């Protein structure tokens, strides 16, 4: 099983995870983010 580490929970990081999941349903994904809150899309703020 592959292991992935994604740094940054913005749209790039989340899109990367979606891309990985679309081809690897079993890989272990660790997301490291500096955000003090849960993931969110900044473009949606406005
Ligand atoms: C208020 C606002 C409105 C916007 N509206 C639009 C819009 O309408 N349309 C549009 O196209 N774009 C818009 N943008 C721009 C858009 O948000 C960015 O282009 C987009 O978020 C970039 O995505 P990203 O994942 O590359 O970076 P980011 O969204 O900046 O995500 C990077 C992530 O990495 C994390 N990070 C940073 N350093 C570290 C570290 N050392 N360790 C761990 N994690 C770290 C951050 O906490 C963050 O979660 C808007 C931006 C803002 C602020």
PDB file of the backbone (N, CA, C, O) and the ligand in Angstrom, with CONECT records:
HET    LIG  A 101      53
ATOM      1  N   UNK A   1       0.842  -1.184   0.000  1.00  0.00           N
ATOM      2  CA  UNK A   1       0.000   0.000   0.000  1.00  0.00           C
ATOM      3  C   UNK A   1       0.885   1.244   0.000  1.00  0.00           C
ATOM      4  O   UNK A   1       1.837   1.350   0.773  1.00  0.00           O
ATOM      5  N   UNK A   2       0.549   2.174  -0.879  1.00  0.00           N
ATOM      6  CA  UNK A   2       1.316   3.408  -0.933  1.00  0.00           C
ATOM      7  C   UNK A   2       0.885   4.368   0.176  1.00  0.00           C
ATOM      8  O   UNK A   2      -0.255   4.349   0.642  1.00  0.00           O
ATOM      9  N   UNK A   3       1.839   5.204   0.577  1.00  0.00           N
ATOM     10  CA  UNK A   3       1.545   6.234   1.571  1.00  0.00           C
ATOM     11  C   UNK A   3       1.829   7.602   0.954  1.00  0.00           C
ATOM     12  O   UNK A   3       2.864   7.815   0.323  1.00  0.00           O
ATOM     13  N   UNK A   4       0.887   8.519   1.151  1.00  0.00           N
ATOM     14  CA  UNK A   4       1.013   9.853   0.582  1.00  0.00           C
ATOM     15  C   UNK A   4       0.981  10.886   1.708  1.00  0.00           C
ATOM     16  O   UNK A   4       0.236  10.740   2.677  1.00  0.00           O
ATOM     17  N   UNK A   5       1.783  11.911   1.571  1.00  0.00           N
ATOM     18  CA  UNK A   5       1.741  13.037   2.502  1.00  0.00           C
ATOM     19  C   UNK A   5       1.496  14.299   1.684  1.00  0.00           C
ATOM     20  O   UNK A   5       2.294  14.654   0.817  1.00  0.00           O
ATOM     21  N   UNK A   6       0.394  14.966   1.968  1.00  0.00           N
ATOM     22  CA  UNK A   6       0.038  16.208   1.292  1.00  0.00           C
ATOM     23  C   UNK A   6       0.216  17.350   2.289  1.00  0.00           C
ATOM     24  O   UNK A   6      -0.325  17.301   3.393  1.00  0.00           O
ATOM     25  N   UNK A   7       0.958  18.356   1.912  1.00  0.00           N
ATOM     26  CA  UNK A   7       1.148  19.516   2.792  1.00  0.00           C
ATOM     27  C   UNK A   7       0.351  20.676   2.232  1.00  0.00           C
ATOM     28  O   UNK A   7       0.587  21.129   1.112  1.00  0.00           O
ATOM     29  N   UNK A   8      -0.595  21.151   3.027  1.00  0.00           N
ATOM     30  CA  UNK A   8      -1.451  22.258   2.615  1.00  0.00           C
ATOM     31  C   UNK A   8      -2.853  21.765   2.330  1.00  0.00           C
ATOM     32  O   UNK A   8      -3.044  20.926   1.450  1.00  0.00           O
ATOM     33  N   UNK A   9      -3.838  22.271   3.058  1.00  0.00           N
ATOM     34  CA  UNK A   9      -5.215  21.788   2.916  1.00  0.00           C
ATOM     35  C   UNK A   9      -6.086  22.713   2.110  1.00  0.00           C
ATOM     36  O   UNK A   9      -7.304  22.727   2.290  1.00  0.00           O
ATOM     37  N   UNK A  10      -5.489  23.491   1.219  1.00  0.00           N
ATOM     38  CA  UNK A  10      -6.276  24.352   0.342  1.00  0.00           C
ATOM     39  C   UNK A  10      -6.793  23.563  -0.849  1.00  0.00           C
ATOM     40  O   UNK A  10      -6.776  22.332  -0.843  1.00  0.00           O
ATOM     41  N   UNK A  11      -7.255  24.278  -1.874  1.00  0.00           N
ATOM     42  CA  UNK A  11      -7.853  23.611  -3.030  1.00  0.00           C
ATOM     43  C   UNK A  11      -6.843  22.709  -3.743  1.00  0.00           C
ATOM     44  O   UNK A  11      -7.200  21.654  -4.267  1.00  0.00           O
ATOM     45  N   UNK A  12      -5.572  23.141  -3.755  1.00  0.00           N
ATOM     46  CA  UNK A  12      -4.559  22.314  -4.409  1.00  0.00           C
ATOM     47  C   UNK A  12      -4.396  20.982  -3.670  1.00  0.00           C
ATOM     48  O   UNK A  12      -4.329  19.917  -4.282  1.00  0.00           O
ATOM     49  N   UNK A  13      -4.334  21.072  -2.336  1.00  0.00           N
ATOM     50  CA  UNK A  13      -4.162  19.853  -1.542  1.00  0.00           C
ATOM     51  C   UNK A  13      -5.364  18.932  -1.638  1.00  0.00           C
ATOM     52  O   UNK A  13      -5.216  17.721  -1.803  1.00  0.00           O
ATOM     53  N   UNK A  14      -6.559  19.509  -1.534  1.00  0.00           N
ATOM     54  CA  UNK A  14      -7.778  18.689  -1.595  1.00  0.00           C
ATOM     55  C   UNK A  14      -7.949  18.089  -2.984  1.00  0.00           C
ATOM     56  O   UNK A  14      -8.342  16.930  -3.115  1.00  0.00           O
ATOM     57  N   UNK A  15      -7.655  18.873  -4.027  1.00  0.00           N
ATOM     58  CA  UNK A  15      -7.753  18.336  -5.393  1.00  0.00           C
ATOM     59  C   UNK A  15      -6.748  17.207  -5.594  1.00  0.00           C
ATOM     60  O   UNK A  15      -7.032  16.223  -6.277  1.00  0.00           O
ATOM     61  N   UNK A  16      -5.587  17.358  -5.000  1.00  0.00           N
ATOM     62  CA  UNK A  16      -4.572  16.306  -5.090  1.00  0.00           C
ATOM     63  C   UNK A  16      -5.091  15.015  -4.451  1.00  0.00           C
ATOM     64  O   UNK A  16      -4.919  13.925  -4.997  1.00  0.00           O
ATOM     65  N   UNK A  17      -5.730  15.157  -3.282  1.00  0.00           N
ATOM     66  CA  UNK A  17      -6.274  13.979  -2.594  1.00  0.00           C
ATOM     67  C   UNK A  17      -7.367  13.326  -3.440  1.00  0.00           C
ATOM     68  O   UNK A  17      -7.423  12.101  -3.552  1.00  0.00           O
ATOM     69  N   UNK A  18      -8.233  14.146  -4.031  1.00  0.00           N
ATOM     70  CA  UNK A  18      -9.292  13.591  -4.889  1.00  0.00           C
ATOM     71  C   UNK A  18      -8.674  12.851  -6.073  1.00  0.00           C
ATOM     72  O   UNK A  18      -9.163  11.797  -6.479  1.00  0.00           O
ATOM     73  N   UNK A  19      -7.590  13.416  -6.628  1.00  0.00           N
ATOM     74  CA  UNK A  19      -6.920  12.757  -7.750  1.00  0.00           C
ATOM     75  C   UNK A  19      -6.309  11.427  -7.343  1.00  0.00           C
ATOM     76  O   UNK A  19      -6.414  10.437  -8.067  1.00  0.00           O
ATOM     77  N   UNK A  20      -5.672  11.411  -6.182  1.00  0.00           N
ATOM     78  CA  UNK A  20      -5.080  10.158  -5.682  1.00  0.00           C
ATOM     79  C   UNK A  20      -6.178   9.112  -5.463  1.00  0.00           C
ATOM     80  O   UNK A  20      -6.043   7.958  -5.870  1.00  0.00           O
ATOM     81  N   UNK A  21      -7.273   9.540  -4.808  1.00  0.00           N
ATOM     82  CA  UNK A  21      -8.351   8.597  -4.495  1.00  0.00           C
ATOM     83  C   UNK A  21      -8.997   8.027  -5.763  1.00  0.00           C
ATOM     84  O   UNK A  21      -9.505   6.906  -5.757  1.00  0.00           O
ATOM     85  N   UNK A  22      -8.973   8.803  -6.842  1.00  0.00           N
ATOM     86  CA  UNK A  22      -9.614   8.334  -8.074  1.00  0.00           C
ATOM     87  C   UNK A  22      -8.831   7.185  -8.712  1.00  0.00           C
ATOM     88  O   UNK A  22      -9.374   6.436  -9.524  1.00  0.00           O
ATOM     89  N   UNK A  23      -7.569   7.050  -8.348  1.00  0.00           N
ATOM     90  CA  UNK A  23      -6.762   5.971  -8.935  1.00  0.00           C
ATOM     91  C   UNK A  23      -6.243   4.998  -7.884  1.00  0.00           C
ATOM     92  O   UNK A  23      -5.797   3.902  -8.224  1.00  0.00           O
ATOM     93  N   UNK A  24      -6.295   5.387  -6.609  1.00  0.00           N
ATOM     94  CA  UNK A  24      -5.780   4.543  -5.536  1.00  0.00           C
ATOM     95  C   UNK A  24      -6.730   4.611  -4.334  1.00  0.00           C
ATOM     96  O   UNK A  24      -6.574   5.475  -3.471  1.00  0.00           O
ATOM     97  N   UNK A  25      -7.708   3.708  -4.275  1.00  0.00           N
ATOM     98  CA  UNK A  25      -8.695   3.758  -3.199  1.00  0.00           C
ATOM     99  C   UNK A  25      -8.154   3.281  -1.859  1.00  0.00           C
ATOM    100  O   UNK A  25      -8.796   3.485  -0.829  1.00  0.00           O
ATOM    101  N   UNK A  26      -6.993   2.654  -1.854  1.00  0.00           N
ATOM    102  CA  UNK A  26      -6.493   2.031  -0.627  1.00  0.00           C
ATOM    103  C   UNK A  26      -5.311   2.754   0.009  1.00  0.00           C
ATOM    104  O   UNK A  26      -5.001   2.519   1.177  1.00  0.00           O
ATOM    105  N   UNK A  27      -4.657   3.620  -0.734  1.00  0.00           N
ATOM    106  CA  UNK A  27      -3.461   4.280  -0.217  1.00  0.00           C
ATOM    107  C   UNK A  27      -3.744   5.097   1.036  1.00  0.00           C
ATOM    108  O   UNK A  27      -4.841   5.623   1.223  1.00  0.00           O
ATOM    109  N   UNK A  28      -2.740   5.188   1.878  1.00  0.00           N
ATOM    110  CA  UNK A  28      -2.871   5.953   3.120  1.00  0.00           C
ATOM    111  C   UNK A  28      -2.495   7.408   2.839  1.00  0.00           C
ATOM    112  O   UNK A  28      -1.388   7.693   2.382  1.00  0.00           O
ATOM    113  N   UNK A  29      -3.419   8.322   3.113  1.00  0.00           N
ATOM    114  CA  UNK A  29      -3.186   9.736   2.828  1.00  0.00           C
ATOM    115  C   UNK A  29      -3.141  10.521   4.128  1.00  0.00           C
ATOM    116  O   UNK A  29      -4.083  10.480   4.920  1.00  0.00           O
ATOM    117  N   UNK A  30      -2.055  11.228   4.343  1.00  0.00           N
ATOM    118  CA  UNK A  30      -1.924  12.114   5.504  1.00  0.00           C
ATOM    119  C   UNK A  30      -1.897  13.551   5.009  1.00  0.00           C
ATOM    120  O   UNK A  30      -1.077  13.909   4.164  1.00  0.00           O
ATOM    121  N   UNK A  31      -2.793  14.370   5.535  1.00  0.00           N
ATOM    122  CA  UNK A  31      -2.850  15.781   5.168  1.00  0.00           C
ATOM    123  C   UNK A  31      -2.308  16.618   6.324  1.00  0.00           C
ATOM    124  O   UNK A  31      -2.787  16.523   7.454  1.00  0.00           O
ATOM    125  N   UNK A  32      -1.309  17.432   6.025  1.00  0.00           N
ATOM    126  CA  UNK A  32      -0.739  18.337   7.024  1.00  0.00           C
ATOM    127  C   UNK A  32      -1.095  19.754   6.625  1.00  0.00           C
ATOM    128  O   UNK A  32      -0.734  20.214   5.542  1.00  0.00           O
ATOM    129  N   UNK A  33      -1.809  20.446   7.508  1.00  0.00           N
ATOM    130  CA  UNK A  33      -2.242  21.799   7.189  1.00  0.00           C
ATOM    131  C   UNK A  33      -1.976  22.725   8.363  1.00  0.00           C
ATOM    132  O   UNK A  33      -2.074  22.318   9.521  1.00  0.00           O
ATOM    133  N   UNK A  34      -1.645  23.947   8.066  1.00  0.00           N
ATOM    134  CA  UNK A  34      -1.402  24.945   9.109  1.00  0.00           C
ATOM    135  C   UNK A  34      -2.683  25.648   9.519  1.00  0.00           C
ATOM    136  O   UNK A  34      -2.677  26.492  10.415  1.00  0.00           O
ATOM    137  N   UNK A  35      -3.800  25.293   8.852  1.00  0.00           N
ATOM    138  CA  UNK A  35      -5.061  25.965   9.169  1.00  0.00           C
ATOM    139  C   UNK A  35      -5.528  25.589  10.580  1.00  0.00           C
ATOM    140  O   UNK A  35      -5.468  24.420  10.960  1.00  0.00           O
ATOM    141  N   UNK A  36      -5.992  26.575  11.355  1.00  0.00           N
ATOM    142  CA  UNK A  36      -6.520  26.270  12.686  1.00  0.00           C
ATOM    143  C   UNK A  36      -7.955  25.740  12.648  1.00  0.00           C
ATOM    144  O   UNK A  36      -8.519  25.356  13.672  1.00  0.00           O
ATOM    145  N   UNK A  37      -8.539  25.729  11.428  1.00  0.00           N
ATOM    146  CA  UNK A  37      -9.919  25.248  11.284  1.00  0.00           C
ATOM    147  C   UNK A  37      -9.941  24.140  10.230  1.00  0.00           C
ATOM    148  O   UNK A  37      -8.924  23.852   9.598  1.00  0.00           O
ATOM    149  N   UNK A  38     -11.102  23.527  10.050  1.00  0.00           N
ATOM    150  CA  UNK A  38     -11.239  22.457   9.080  1.00  0.00           C
ATOM    151  C   UNK A  38     -11.018  22.988   7.652  1.00  0.00           C
ATOM    152  O   UNK A  38     -11.041  24.198   7.428  1.00  0.00           O
ATOM    153  N   UNK A  39     -10.808  22.091   6.706  1.00  0.00           N
ATOM    154  CA  UNK A  39     -10.543  22.488   5.319  1.00  0.00           C
ATOM    155  C   UNK A  39     -11.693  23.319   4.761  1.00  0.00           C
ATOM    156  O   UNK A  39     -12.858  23.081   5.077  1.00  0.00           O
ATOM    157  N   UNK A  40     -11.345  24.298   3.925  1.00  0.00           N
ATOM    158  CA  UNK A  40     -12.359  25.113   3.284  1.00  0.00           C
ATOM    159  C   UNK A  40     -11.801  25.656   1.981  1.00  0.00           C
ATOM    160  O   UNK A  40     -10.584  25.736   1.815  1.00  0.00           O
ATOM    161  N   UNK A  41     -12.679  26.030   1.051  1.00  0.00           N
ATOM    162  CA  UNK A  41     -12.261  26.599  -0.217  1.00  0.00           C
ATOM    163  C   UNK A  41     -12.246  28.109  -0.133  1.00  0.00           C
ATOM    164  O   UNK A  41     -13.299  28.721   0.045  1.00  0.00           O
ATOM    165  N   UNK A  42     -11.078  28.732  -0.256  1.00  0.00           N
ATOM    166  CA  UNK A  42     -11.008  30.190  -0.109  1.00  0.00           C
ATOM    167  C   UNK A  42     -11.856  30.934  -1.127  1.00  0.00           C
ATOM    168  O   UNK A  42     -12.475  31.938  -0.776  1.00  0.00           O
ATOM    169  N   UNK A  43     -11.908  30.476  -2.385  1.00  0.00           N
ATOM    170  CA  UNK A  43     -12.760  31.187  -3.344  1.00  0.00           C
ATOM    171  C   UNK A  43     -14.218  31.254  -2.900  1.00  0.00           C
ATOM    172  O   UNK A  43     -14.949  32.149  -3.323  1.00  0.00           O
ATOM    173  N   UNK A  44     -14.650  30.321  -2.053  1.00  0.00           N
ATOM    174  CA  UNK A  44     -16.047  30.321  -1.621  1.00  0.00           C
ATOM    175  C   UNK A  44     -16.308  31.344  -0.526  1.00  0.00           C
ATOM    176  O   UNK A  44     -17.463  31.649  -0.227  1.00  0.00           O
ATOM    177  N   UNK A  45     -15.238  31.884   0.083  1.00  0.00           N
ATOM    178  CA  UNK A  45     -15.423  32.851   1.168  1.00  0.00           C
ATOM    179  C   UNK A  45     -16.187  34.072   0.666  1.00  0.00           C
ATOM    180  O   UNK A  45     -17.131  34.545   1.299  1.00  0.00           O
ATOM    181  N   UNK A  46     -15.742  34.575  -0.509  1.00  0.00           N
ATOM    182  CA  UNK A  46     -16.383  35.784  -1.018  1.00  0.00           C
ATOM    183  C   UNK A  46     -17.789  35.483  -1.513  1.00  0.00           C
ATOM    184  O   UNK A  46     -18.485  36.385  -1.979  1.00  0.00           O
TER     185      UNK A  46
HETATM  186  C1  LIG A 101     -11.106  35.973   0.214  1.00  0.00           C
HETATM  187  C2  LIG A 101     -10.569  35.251  -1.030  1.00  0.00           C
HETATM  188  C3  LIG A 101     -11.411  35.075  -2.119  1.00  0.00           C
HETATM  189  C4  LIG A 101     -10.939  34.429  -3.274  1.00  0.00           C
HETATM  190  N1  LIG A 101     -11.796  34.258  -4.311  1.00  0.00           N
HETATM  191  C5  LIG A 101     -11.374  33.630  -5.416  1.00  0.00           C
HETATM  192  C6  LIG A 101     -12.279  33.415  -6.489  1.00  0.00           C
HETATM  193  O1  LIG A 101     -13.435  33.844  -6.468  1.00  0.00           O
HETATM  194  N2  LIG A 101     -11.821  32.734  -7.592  1.00  0.00           N
HETATM  195  C7  LIG A 101     -10.525  32.265  -7.654  1.00  0.00           C
HETATM  196  O2  LIG A 101     -10.181  31.656  -8.671  1.00  0.00           O
HETATM  197  N3  LIG A 101      -9.668  32.470  -6.647  1.00  0.00           N
HETATM  198  C8  LIG A 101     -10.042  33.134  -5.544  1.00  0.00           C
HETATM  199  N4  LIG A 101      -9.165  33.339  -4.517  1.00  0.00           N
HETATM  200  C9  LIG A 101      -7.800  32.829  -4.662  1.00  0.00           C
HETATM  201  C10 LIG A 101      -7.795  31.359  -4.274  1.00  0.00           C
HETATM  202  O3  LIG A 101      -8.267  31.244  -2.928  1.00  0.00           O
HETATM  203  C11 LIG A 101      -6.383  30.831  -4.364  1.00  0.00           C
HETATM  204  O4  LIG A 101      -5.912  30.949  -5.698  1.00  0.00           O
HETATM  205  C12 LIG A 101      -6.376  29.361  -3.980  1.00  0.00           C
HETATM  206  O5  LIG A 101      -6.880  29.227  -2.648  1.00  0.00           O
HETATM  207  C13 LIG A 101      -4.957  28.804  -4.012  1.00  0.00           C
HETATM  208  O6  LIG A 101      -5.071  27.451  -3.595  1.00  0.00           O
HETATM  209  P1  LIG A 101      -3.858  26.696  -3.002  1.00  0.00           P
HETATM  210  O7  LIG A 101      -4.354  25.355  -2.514  1.00  0.00           O
HETATM  211  O8  LIG A 101      -2.752  26.687  -3.998  1.00  0.00           O
HETATM  212  O9  LIG A 101      -3.349  27.596  -1.777  1.00  0.00           O
HETATM  213  P2  LIG A 101      -4.084  27.954  -0.404  1.00  0.00           P
HETATM  214  O10 LIG A 101      -5.571  28.042  -0.560  1.00  0.00           O
HETATM  215  O11 LIG A 101      -3.357  29.166   0.100  1.00  0.00           O
HETATM  216  O12 LIG A 101      -3.804  26.711   0.520  1.00  0.00           O
HETATM  217  C14 LIG A 101      -2.529  26.456   1.035  1.00  0.00           C
HETATM  218  C15 LIG A 101      -2.723  25.686   2.330  1.00  0.00           C
HETATM  219  O13 LIG A 101      -1.439  25.319   2.833  1.00  0.00           O
HETATM  220  C16 LIG A 101      -1.397  25.587   4.208  1.00  0.00           C
HETATM  221  N5  LIG A 101       0.001  25.797   4.574  1.00  0.00           N
HETATM  222  C17 LIG A 101       0.780  26.849   4.261  1.00  0.00           C
HETATM  223  N6  LIG A 101       2.005  26.675   4.773  1.00  0.00           N
HETATM  224  C18 LIG A 101       1.990  25.490   5.414  1.00  0.00           C
HETATM  225  C19 LIG A 101       2.957  24.752   6.141  1.00  0.00           C
HETATM  226  N7  LIG A 101       4.209  25.211   6.288  1.00  0.00           N
HETATM  227  N8  LIG A 101       2.607  23.569   6.689  1.00  0.00           N
HETATM  228  C20 LIG A 101       1.355  23.105   6.533  1.00  0.00           C
HETATM  229  N9  LIG A 101       0.390  23.735   5.836  1.00  0.00           N
HETATM  230  C21 LIG A 101       0.708  24.934   5.290  1.00  0.00           C
HETATM  231  C22 LIG A 101      -2.279  26.788   4.432  1.00  0.00           C
HETATM  232  O14 LIG A 101      -2.714  26.835   5.768  1.00  0.00           O
HETATM  233  C23 LIG A 101      -3.409  26.500   3.445  1.00  0.00           C
HETATM  234  O15 LIG A 101      -4.429  25.723   4.023  1.00  0.00           O
HETATM  235  C24 LIG A 101      -9.600  33.955  -3.342  1.00  0.00           C
HETATM  236  C25 LIG A 101      -8.778  34.143  -2.219  1.00  0.00           C
HETATM  237  C26 LIG A 101      -9.228  34.764  -1.084  1.00  0.00           C
HETATM  238  C27 LIG A 101      -8.326  34.929   0.115  1.00  0.00           C
CONECT  186  187
CONECT  187  186  188  237
CONECT  188  187  189
CONECT  189  188  190  235
CONECT  190  189  191
CONECT  191  190  192  198
CONECT  192  191  193  194
CONECT  193  192
CONECT  194  192  195
CONECT  195  194  196  197
CONECT  196  195
CONECT  197  195  198
CONECT  198  191  197  199
CONECT  199  198  200  235
CONECT  200  199  201
CONECT  201  200  202  203
CONECT  202  201
CONECT  203  201  204  205
CONECT  204  203
CONECT  205  203  206  207
CONECT  206  205
CONECT  207  205  208
CONECT  208  207  209
CONECT  209  208  210  211  212
CONECT  210  209
CONECT  211  209
CONECT  212  209  213
CONECT  213  212  214  215  216
CONECT  214  213
CONECT  215  213
CONECT  216  213  217
CONECT  217  216  218
CONECT  218  217  219  233
CONECT  219  218  220
CONECT  220  219  221  231
CONECT  221  220  222  230
CONECT  222  221  223
CONECT  223  222  224
CONECT  224  223  225  230
CONECT  225  224  226  227
CONECT  226  225
CONECT  227  225  228
CONECT  228  227  229
CONECT  229  228  230
CONECT  230  221  224  229
CONECT  231  220  232  233
CONECT  232  231
CONECT  233  218  231  234
CONECT  234  233
CONECT  235  189  199  236
CONECT  236  235  237
CONECT  237  187  236  238
CONECT  238  237
END
